[in-house]
Each structure stands twice: as structure tokens, then as C-alpha cells.
Amino acid sequence: MSSQTLTETPIDEIPQIRENLRRAFYSGKAKTVAYRKEQLLQLAYLLKDNWERFRQAFFSDLGRPPLECDFLELSPLLAEVTTAYSNVKKWAATERTPFSPIYAASGPAIRKEPKGVVLIISPFNFPLLLLLGPLAGAIAAGNAALLKPSELNTQISTLLAELIPKYLDPEMYAVVNGGIPQTTKVLDLQWDHILYTGGGRVAKIVSAAAAQHLTPVTTELGGKSPVVIDPKCDLKTAARRILWGAFSNAGQICATPDYVLVPRHFQDTFVDALQETYAEFYPTDPRKSDSLSRIITTQHTERLKRLLDNTKGKIVAGGEADVETKYVAPTIVRDVGGDDSLMNDEVFGPILPIVPVEDVDEAIEFIRGRPHPLVLYVFSKDAKFKAKVFDNTQSGAAIANETLTYIAATGLPFGGTGPSGSGYHTGKFSFDMFTHLRATMDSPSWLDSLIMWRRFPPYTEKSRAILLKVQGKSLPPRPGSKRISRLAKVWKLSVFVAFLLSAAAAWARKRK
């Protein structure tokens, strides 16, 4: 696959693109489940038919090995699209509310309606999973969508601009390519929902722009995701899974283990296990390995090199960086302090700092003293140890004895909390994100011949008392009291029976 130059969307065309999407949405073509399933199936075949082209594009943009392409991105994405295809009818079905003696005859229900024209802005590190995965949810929900992939993925973004209009309805789904000018123009326009995945600094810009139109925003922002080590953990498993998670995609994953908190007395043992695993992963020079991605740009490589140059920790594996070839060696750094250069911001590269602490209590305080991470990892066999860490911290996800793979686990939401993001997506959660829950009911006239006529003026004390009894709910016993009001239960049952008898009588009169 020859390298292609990214063709940027002319800025003056962007408002018309948005207008075309809105016109197509209001045509109503996406109202039917059949249309949505057709588009979802087309999206699945877009992936299947172009699997090898995407692999080549990943290698060109990120130097990503084929196994990482398949396991971390293409296969989970295809599963997400097919899940939406198989479940869209059930997801989109109108939902009945729990039974209520007063309102049952009005048929209260929740309509699952599309929000409208949505905007999805994706990052460079997972340019398909975090763009087309949410798109599957938007399609299933019946929305039109504008896709804004990262300009740093020149080959992936070029391929998307070619394939999206070829496989999907070009009236309903469009791609805008380009950098800051295009993104700025896109954000000037009104959207019905925005999903942004990336860094916190840009998230503030996106959120401020959305606020001008009161547009709801979902953000997935990452952050410094810690790993807490129990000395009694399965050390071999922990070392393999942590290093794999830290170095996959050259550490350019929002859910990458960002640093490890290990008891000070156990640091030597833990580092020895990491070094042993490191030698298994990269038996020769990692630079020559076919199992390591490259950094996305030279600027990002320079940033990582500065972090290594300024760390006060001890580098015990790796440490090399070549800006010109965008290479940073998988690196382990021990004895890292909380104020180290590696601890200021999300590393987002193949560098794993080891931070020694006294015990699990200090590890918890360390985590609580920093912004809530996207995910918190714990390696332990002890249920009480895991519960102590999870119950006393906050994070987008809480994962034990594994790294990264939870993102692809069917049925789990993916999202942060606070500084690491707001809202959730993947699977049904993506459908929900782009769906408006529209309350509906249809109240028959005969209800007013029953108790409901008492809501009308002139108001009386008797009407107020009866409506209060019918509509109100009795409270459980007051804390510390075991006495239950049997009279209240009998009264509620009597009112319910009377309502049913009255409704039956009214229905019988109507039949006559």
C-alpha cells in the first residue's frame, strides 16, 4: 500500500455537509429498523472487505504489528458492529413502564428516538475502534453522523474518506478530514450530540464550543491509570500482563497501565520479574522486534525523550529514543517519586514507572490525591485486598488481574469519571448515548369518570385527601422501628381494588 497524502476537507464546505446530513435525517429514512440493519451490515463488510488494507494503514501510521491490529482493534470492532446488527430491533423497541394503578390505562411508555445529527471526534491511537464503534451505536439509534478522524493518521483517515461513502449511505454519514481549522469550523456548528475522545486540554475546548449550542457531550479522556500490586499476587502473570498492557501500541492507549504502585519491600522482587518478562518479550534489541509499534509523530517522540532525560528514577530496561525514526524503546523505570517528570501527566508511551509505597493504604492515598483515572488495575489473589482498593478509590473502571482487555469485553461500558471522562459507550451503551428517551402516554376520556375527576376545580379538601391517598406511597418503617402499619396496607389494597372495579364498570358501560 503506497503512502498517500491526506486530502483535507475545504473549510467552506463543512456547513453544507452538516446541512445535507440534517436534511437526510429529517427525511425519516433511518426511522426503520430495516434501514439501520442494512447500514450496520454494510459497516461490517466495510471492515471485512478491507481488513488487509486497514492493517497496512495501521503499519504506515503507527508501525503497528498485525496481531495488535487484529486483537486490539479490528476484531473487537467487528464484534461491536455485529452485536448492534443483531440487537438493534430489541434496543429500539418502545419500552413499557412499570405498572401503576392510576396511569396504567394511559399506556405510559418510553420511545427510543434518535437525537439527530451527531458528531464523533476520534483520536490517533485507536482510529477505527473509537470512531466506527460509536458510529455503530449512532446508526443503530437512527442518527445521521459526521465523523472527524485524527489528522495524524494520514493513511487511516484517507482510507476512511474513501470507504465510508462507498459502503454507507453518503447522505446520512460523512467524513471531514483535516487539522485544527477543520475541527474549529466543525465545532462552530450545532450538533445534537458530540462524542470526543482525546486529551483533557482539547476536551475543554470541545465542551466550551458545545455549550454555545447547549449540545450534550460525551468525553473519553484517559489519564494516569495506576496498577496496585499485592505482594501475594501471581507474580509471573502480573509481570506479563502489565508489560503487555504498557507496551502495546507503544503505550499509546488511554487505558494503558501508566504507573505501578508496589510495596517498597517488594520492589526488587517485582522489578526482577518484570526484567525476566522483558527479556522474553524482546530477546534481542527491541528496535528490531516485529512486535513493537512506533510513536505517532516526531513531536510526540521528543516529548517522551524529554521525560526520560529528566526522570530521577533508575532506568532498568530500555531507555533509548530515536526521534527521527519515532522509536522509543520499551522502558522500565524504578524508584520513581510522586513528583518525578514521569508522574506529571499521562505518559502515553512505552515507559513504565515503578513507584514504591509503604503499603496498600499509602497506595490508596496516592491514587486519591490525583485526578480520577480512566481505569484502576489491581493484581491480587485476595478478595479483601481487591475490595479495599476498589471500595476506597474512584475510576472509570476497576479491573483485577488483567490489563486493557476489558475494553473489548461484551456488555461492559467504556468511559471515565471526572477528569478521565464523562458518559459511556461500546455496544448498547453507544446506542443509549445517541438515543433520546421520549416519554409518551395516551389518556382515555373515561378515566375522568373515576377518581381522576377530583384533580379539577373547584378543589375540595375531600378531593385533596383522596388524591393524596391514591397517589402517595407509604414509607417503610422509621429507622429503628419494626412496627408496620397494617392499616396502611389494607387501605392501599382497598383503593387498588376499588379502582379496578370502577374501571371494569366504566368499560362495561362503554361497551353497551
Beta strands, then each sheet from edge to edge (+ up, - down):
strand 1: 95-96
strand 2: 109-114
strand 3: 117-121
strand 4: 144-148
strand 5: 173-175
strand 6: 193-197
strand 7: 217-220
strand 8: 225-229
strand 9: 257-263
strand 10: 314-317
strand 11: 321-322
strand 12: 327-328
strand 13: 331-334
strand 14: 351-357
strand 15: 375-379
strand 16: 397-400
strand 17: 421-422
strand 18: 435-440
sheet 1: 1+ 2- 18+
sheet 2: 5+ 4+ 3+ 6+ 7+ 17-
sheet 3: 10+ 13- 14- 9- 8- 15- 16-
sheet 4: 11+ 12-
end
